């Protein structure tokens, strides 16, 4: 963008805002803007490296596992009594139990809450 066009644009913008400025003020602003553009550096984005996968092992909560195994046994007992021997339960890790009962599918998820601080 040439300096003259920039000066005229600045003057028009200020006039639209109801604050007309002189040509000298617009020239100063145009010079400052052009210098700022010269000093701007063009940054080039570097190559992205792949993130390393976490090798941390997941901790199994034995308390939650015990509770869900007890609940699973209760549900299987209900299924045997109601369905005459059909058991449809699936334990997903120690946190989630899926089962079918009375013609519907259910999922029971166990959440252990942390103690409040303070």
Backbone as CSV, one residue per row, in Angstrom:
resi,resn,N_x,N_y,N_z,CA_x,CA_y,CA_z,C_x,C_y,C_z
1,UNK,0.861,-1.168,0.000,0.000,0.000,0.000,0.909,1.233,0.000
2,UNK,0.623,2.162,-0.920,1.479,3.348,-0.973,1.081,4.357,0.105
3,UNK,1.988,5.253,0.375,1.834,6.191,1.487,0.655,7.131,1.277
4,UNK,0.477,7.611,0.050,-0.599,8.573,-0.235,-1.976,7.961,0.011
5,UNK,-2.156,6.724,-0.455,-3.437,6.048,-0.265,-3.695,5.801,1.218
6,UNK,-2.656,5.466,1.951,-2.772,5.238,3.383,-3.175,6.530,4.105
7,UNK,-2.594,7.628,3.697,-2.932,8.933,4.303,-4.404,9.246,4.085
8,UNK,-4.876,9.054,2.868,-6.279,9.333,2.557,-7.216,8.405,3.326
9,UNK,-6.840,7.146,3.453,-7.667,6.191,4.213,-7.760,6.597,5.677
10,UNK,-6.651,7.017,6.251,-6.636,7.437,7.656,-7.527,8.653,7.846
11,UNK,-7.422,9.613,6.930,-8.241,10.826,7.033,-9.721,10.490,6.919
12,UNK,-10.072,9.576,6.002,-11.481,9.182,5.836,-12.011,8.479,7.093
13,UNK,-11.176,7.601,7.677,-11.594,6.870,8.876,-11.881,7.827,10.029
14,UNK,-10.990,8.799,10.222,-11.199,9.754,11.313,-12.402,10.648,11.041
15,UNK,-12.629,10.977,9.758,-13.774,11.816,9.406,-15.082,11.069,9.658
16,UNK,-15.098,9.760,9.382,-16.293,8.938,9.652,-16.615,8.918,11.133
17,UNK,-15.560,8.908,11.968,-15.760,8.875,13.417,-16.128,10.252,13.974
18,UNK,-16.179,11.262,13.123,-16.523,12.608,13.574,-15.353,13.353,14.190
19,UNK,-14.141,12.905,13.922,-12.946,13.544,14.459,-11.967,13.828,13.315
20,UNK,-12.256,14.820,12.471,-11.355,15.084,11.346,-9.961,15.500,11.832
21,UNK,-8.955,15.052,11.086,-7.572,15.375,11.427,-6.921,16.076,10.248
22,UNK,-5.790,16.712,10.504,-5.092,17.418,9.435,-4.267,16.419,8.628
23,UNK,-3.831,16.897,7.464,-3.030,16.038,6.602,-1.697,15.692,7.269
24,UNK,-1.117,16.641,8.005,0.152,16.389,8.671,0.020,15.270,9.713
25,UNK,-1.075,15.305,10.462,-1.302,14.260,11.465,-1.479,12.897,10.784
26,UNK,-2.209,12.899,9.674,-2.416,11.657,8.930,-1.095,11.147,8.357
27,UNK,-0.223,12.066,7.896,1.089,11.657,7.377,1.932,11.009,8.469
28,UNK,1.907,11.591,9.666,2.660,11.010,10.784,2.163,9.596,11.095
29,UNK,0.853,9.466,11.133,0.270,8.146,11.426,0.637,7.134,10.345
30,UNK,0.605,7.568,9.084,0.933,6.677,7.971,2.389,6.243,8.047
31,UNK,3.284,7.177,8.369,4.700,6.833,8.497,4.924,5.830,9.624
32,UNK,4.254,6.056,10.754,4.391,5.136,11.883,3.878,3.745,11.509
33,UNK,2.773,3.707,10.791,2.202,2.416,10.403,3.113,1.679,9.417
34,UNK,3.682,2.411,8.467,4.599,1.786,7.505,5.866,1.280,8.190
35,UNK,6.401,2.052,9.157,7.583,1.608,9.892,7.280,0.359,10.708
36,UNK,6.083,0.337,11.284,5.693,-0.827,12.087,5.624,-2.081,11.216
37,UNK,5.112,-1.907,9.997,5.030,-3.052,9.084,6.415,-3.523,8.659
38,UNK,7.355,-2.598,8.506,8.725,-2.965,8.133,9.400,-3.766,9.245
39,UNK,9.125,-3.368,10.481,9.774,-4.014,11.617,9.152,-5.369,11.971
40,UNK,7.981,-5.628,11.447,7.337,-6.915,11.749,8.128,-8.031,11.102
41,UNK,8.349,-9.062,11.853,9.069,-10.214,11.328,8.068,-11.249,10.864
42,UNK,8.411,-11.908,9.779,7.572,-12.999,9.309,8.022,-14.263,10.009
43,UNK,7.147,-14.806,10.828,7.480,-16.025,11.550,7.030,-17.222,10.735
44,UNK,7.878,-18.215,10.659,7.567,-19.429,9.922,7.343,-20.532,10.944
45,UNK,6.258,-21.241,10.742,5.938,-22.304,11.681,6.870,-23.489,11.465
46,UNK,7.414,-23.973,12.553,8.328,-25.108,12.480,7.586,-26.405,12.255
47,UNK,8.349,-27.431,12.000,7.745,-28.741,11.779,7.226,-29.285,13.097
48,UNK,6.095,-29.938,13.014,5.508,-30.511,14.216,6.069,-31.907,14.435
49,UNK,6.476,-32.157,15.649,6.953,-33.495,15.970,5.819,-34.252,16.656
50,UNK,5.824,-35.535,16.486,4.767,-36.338,17.067,4.936,-36.389,18.573
51,UNK,3.785,-36.345,19.277,3.821,-36.424,20.725,4.140,-37.845,21.153
52,UNK,4.888,-37.936,22.213,5.210,-39.251,22.743,4.016,-39.769,23.516
53,UNK,3.705,-41.019,23.315,2.597,-41.641,24.018,2.965,-41.812,25.487
54,UNK,2.004,-41.639,26.336,2.227,-41.795,27.760,2.410,-43.274,28.084
55,UNK,3.406,-43.567,28.880,3.672,-44.964,29.230,3.222,-45.254,30.659
56,UNK,2.504,-44.317,31.255,2.058,-44.485,32.627,0.967,-45.555,32.694
57,UNK,1.129,-46.477,33.604,0.145,-47.532,33.756,-1.029,-47.024,34.590
58,UNK,-2.188,-47.518,34.246,-3.403,-47.145,34.933,-3.488,-47.904,36.255
59,UNK,-3.819,-47.179,37.328,-3.930,-47.822,38.633,-5.317,-48.443,38.783
60,UNK,-5.359,-49.678,39.213,-6.625,-50.363,39.431,-7.051,-50.120,40.873
61,UNK,-8.307,-49.669,41.044,-8.840,-49.412,42.371,-9.492,-50.700,42.878
62,UNK,-8.850,-51.326,43.838,-9.315,-52.624,44.355,-10.669,-52.500,45.058
63,UNK,-10.919,-51.381,45.734,-12.199,-51.189,46.422,-13.357,-51.146,45.424
64,UNK,-13.176,-50.366,44.364,-14.221,-50.274,43.341,-14.437,-51.630,42.670
65,UNK,-13.352,-52.335,42.432,-13.445,-53.654,41.804,-14.261,-54.607,42.681
66,UNK,-13.998,-54.586,43.979,-14.722,-55.456,44.911,-16.214,-55.109,44.941
67,UNK,-16.521,-53.811,45.019,-17.923,-53.371,45.065,-18.661,-53.806,43.802
68,UNK,-18.052,-53.582,42.640,-18.741,-53.944,41.397,-18.872,-55.452,41.233
69,UNK,-17.924,-56.229,41.726,-18.057,-57.687,41.661,-19.217,-58.157,42.528
70,UNK,-19.408,-57.526,43.687,-20.552,-57.859,44.549,-21.870,-57.505,43.861
71,UNK,-21.919,-56.321,43.246,-23.127,-55.901,42.522,-23.387,-56.840,41.350
72,UNK,-22.331,-57.251,40.677,-22.466,-58.183,39.551,-23.077,-59.502,40.020
73,UNK,-22.620,-59.985,41.161,-23.164,-61.232,41.697,-24.647,-61.086,42.021
74,UNK,-25.029,-59.938,42.586,-26.442,-59.695,42.891,-27.290,-59.653,41.621
75,UNK,-26.802,-58.963,40.608,-27.548,-58.851,39.357,-27.662,-60.208,38.675
76,UNK,-26.590,-60.988,38.685,-26.655,-62.325,38.094,-27.646,-63.204,38.840
77,UNK,-27.732,-63.035,40.160,-28.699,-63.792,40.954,-30.124,-63.410,40.540
78,UNK,-30.362,-62.108,40.357,-31.686,-61.652,39.906,-31.984,-62.202,38.518
79,UNK,-30.987,-62.164,37.625,-31.188,-62.674,36.265,-31.533,-64.157,36.282
80,UNK,-30.857,-64.925,37.117,-31.116,-66.364,37.185,-32.533,-66.604,37.680
81,UNK,-32.959,-65.868,38.686,-34.320,-66.032,39.214,-35.378,-65.584,38.216
82,UNK,-35.146,-64.458,37.539,-36.142,-63.899,36.628,-36.150,-64.596,35.268
83,UNK,-34.973,-64.869,34.719,-34.873,-65.392,33.356,-34.670,-66.902,33.316
84,UNK,-34.575,-67.536,34.427,-34.400,-68.982,34.432,-33.027,-69.432,33.993
85,UNK,-31.983,-68.720,34.362,-30.631,-69.197,34.099,-29.818,-68.379,33.116
86,UNK,-30.406,-67.399,32.451,-29.638,-66.589,31.494,-28.948,-65.433,32.218
87,UNK,-27.649,-65.329,32.018,-26.880,-64.248,32.645,-26.179,-63.430,31.566
88,UNK,-26.447,-62.133,31.550,-25.804,-61.227,30.590,-25.149,-60.080,31.364
89,UNK,-23.953,-60.281,31.845,-23.237,-59.200,32.528,-21.834,-59.081,31.947
90,UNK,-21.339,-57.862,31.906,-19.986,-57.621,31.399,-19.335,-56.565,32.271
91,UNK,-18.228,-56.910,32.891,-17.491,-55.989,33.740,-16.407,-55.317,32.903
92,UNK,-16.514,-53.992,32.781,-15.524,-53.241,32.020,-14.586,-52.585,33.027
93,UNK,-13.357,-53.004,33.041,-12.359,-52.639,34.055,-12.986,-52.771,35.440
94,UNK,-12.611,-51.887,36.361,-13.223,-51.973,37.685,-14.227,-50.846,37.876
95,UNK,-14.595,-50.173,36.803,-15.450,-48.999,36.944,-16.836,-49.153,36.365
96,UNK,-17.045,-50.070,35.462,-18.299,-50.105,34.724,-18.821,-51.523,34.572
97,UNK,-20.129,-51.675,34.785,-20.787,-52.969,34.675,-21.976,-52.821,33.729
98,UNK,-22.002,-53.628,32.690,-23.123,-53.627,31.749,-23.898,-54.917,31.936
99,UNK,-25.226,-54.810,31.881,-26.046,-56.002,32.070,-27.410,-55.807,31.435
100,UNK,-28.085,-56.905,31.188,-29.441,-56.885,30.663,-30.380,-57.450,31.712
101,UNK,-31.521,-56.782,31.889,-32.483,-57.223,32.887,-33.866,-56.800,32.449
102,UNK,-34.817,-57.730,32.507,-36.211,-57.486,32.151,-36.368,-56.910,30.747
103,UNK,-35.552,-57.363,29.834,-35.658,-56.966,28.436,-34.995,-55.640,28.089
104,UNK,-34.281,-55.057,29.032,-33.599,-53.778,28.771,-32.123,-53.916,29.103
105,UNK,-31.318,-53.049,28.493,-29.875,-53.033,28.749,-29.544,-51.862,29.663
106,UNK,-28.645,-52.106,30.609,-28.246,-51.100,31.585,-26.725,-51.043,31.686
107,UNK,-26.236,-49.896,32.140,-24.822,-49.734,32.454,-24.735,-49.042,33.803
108,UNK,-23.960,-49.620,34.686,-23.757,-49.071,36.013,-22.303,-48.634,36.111
109,UNK,-22.094,-47.338,36.372,-20.737,-46.813,36.451,-20.486,-46.354,37.876
110,UNK,-19.375,-46.801,38.433,-19.027,-46.491,39.811,-17.956,-45.409,39.840
111,UNK,-18.237,-44.329,40.579,-17.317,-43.210,40.680,-16.892,-43.034,42.124
112,UNK,-15.590,-42.957,42.351,-15.061,-42.719,43.685,-14.707,-41.244,43.775
113,UNK,-15.306,-40.554,44.732,-15.094,-39.114,44.878,-13.901,-38.837,45.793
114,UNK,-13.151,-37.830,45.447,-12.010,-37.422,46.256,-12.487,-36.659,47.488
115,UNK,-11.671,-36.679,48.525,-11.994,-35.933,49.723,-11.814,-34.443,49.431
116,UNK,-12.692,-33.634,50.027,-12.609,-32.188,49.832,-11.403,-31.641,50.583
117,UNK,-10.740,-30.655,49.976,-9.579,-30.030,50.599,-10.047,-29.061,51.670
118,UNK,-9.256,-28.955,52.721,-9.525,-27.945,53.740,-10.314,-28.438,54.822
